[in-house]
């Protein structure tokens, strides 16, 4: 099974990006509003996932757009606004982390609202997992088996724990791909690294996640079988 | 939630992956799962909008139109420069004319005063008790007339008066000569 280098489809404006950028560079406020609306959530989301600090992420999101607007009149590289934008955000975050003398830490994905995810997301998460397990369809009904739901909740918890246990470089690639919605080529440009390196890191990260989740699943099923055997005896 | 699928490829390179895990990660890490701070987008726009490049800058406006607009702007610039030069030249010419008129007026005033002095001298001579000898002052120059009058007078008072007229005449003649020189220059 393969996946293309291009990334997941993020929220994209209906107008082509280059056109929006050109209009914003010409001083058209509505084009700039569209750009900010299209990217602020992804920039903020990426920063929250990277540092786990909502206030810092908000501050850096604003600083990122201030820097972008300051250079928008001179921006000439067509088709590269996303790597440019996220590179500014990542560099800012790295500088700020260095200034504050601490390492980036992953967002605690336990679902607490204060850590970035809304409290209502847990239900959405479970519903999504249900749809995925049913075959990826979007027509999932609410009539689901409580035991299935419990299984999926366990699966989600394992995934969260696996992501948290990964190193920062692997997590950064995952966040850039799945939160910022960048392709591997764009991630390579954002990080200033060769595409091959980023592809290898992405592959390694996915393999590690798959292994962590499989091991966890096996140990869980073993435990439950042991419990069942102990019960029959 | 948006399901990321079928985005056009940007490269032929592919990475081996598990679609189930990939989809799980898309949902787990999606930016949609992060609650945006209230009003963040508005604050960003408020902080950045005024920094957008000006849409109505004069140079930008001229640059975005055809070359005709630029020619028109150049013509207007040259015309305004010509008009300014013309106005400045006119003011200089007018000043020179005013100065000349003032000099001529001063000259005429001096001549009038000289004439008055001559008339005074003649009137004095006619009324002065200088005997019966007639004075031929009408056609003579004023200095000769004064000399004649002085020669016939003994009174120191009258001499002093005539001397005053003499001095006044001299100064007026000097003044006239100066004015004439200036107006010629």
Interface residues (C-beta under 8 A of the other chain):
Chain A: X1 X2 X3 X4 X5 X6 X7 X8 X9 X10 X11 X24 X25 X26 X27 X28 X29 X32 X33 X36 X37 X40 X41 X42 X44 X45 X46 X48 X49 X54 X58 X61 X62 X65 X66 X68 X69 X70 X72 X73 X109 X113 X116 X117 X118 X121 X124 X125 X128 X129 X132 X136 X138 X156 X159 X160 X163 X174 X175 X177 X178 X179 X180 X181 X183 X184 X185 X186 X195 X199 X202 X203 X206 X209 X210 X213
Chain B: X1 X2 X3 X4 X5 X6 X7 X8 X9 X10 X11 X13 X14 X15 X16 X17 X18 X19 X20 X21 X22 X23 X24 X25 X26 X27 X28 X29 X30 X31 X32 X33 X34 X35 X36 X37 X40 X41 X43 X44 X45 X47 X48 X49 X51 X52 X53 X54 X55 X56
